[in-house]
């Protein structure tokens, strides 16, 4: 059976990726301006690392990390409490028929990178690399 050109191969479409990137840039601008009035977010620099949109563009998961990872859980909770305000600001910056529902979660990829770097710099790996020379 041949595949239809409309079937999804499991990966995100170009449009979904483009919308996610536009939302990421707009959210970065909103956070940079510091318009969100919440005690958990006051004086905190938030980095938006990735935005993953559902294929129908109705939901978006936003991966965020506060600078230096301080009060990570409180920052994520503060962002999720202010979703209505953030969506209102986002609607002024991103032109879409339907703005996706936003869900903020903490990005743990930085910890994974640090762990991988520690593994690569371990004595066992360095010893194996010296044997090849």
Secondary structure, DSSP 8 states (H G I E B T S, - for coil): ----TTS--SS--HHHHHHHHHHHHHHHHHHHHT----TTTTT--EEEEEEEE-TTSSEEEEEEEEGGGTTHHHHHHHHHHTHHHHHHHHHHHS--SS--EEEEEE--HHHHHHHHHHHHTSHHHHHHHHHH-
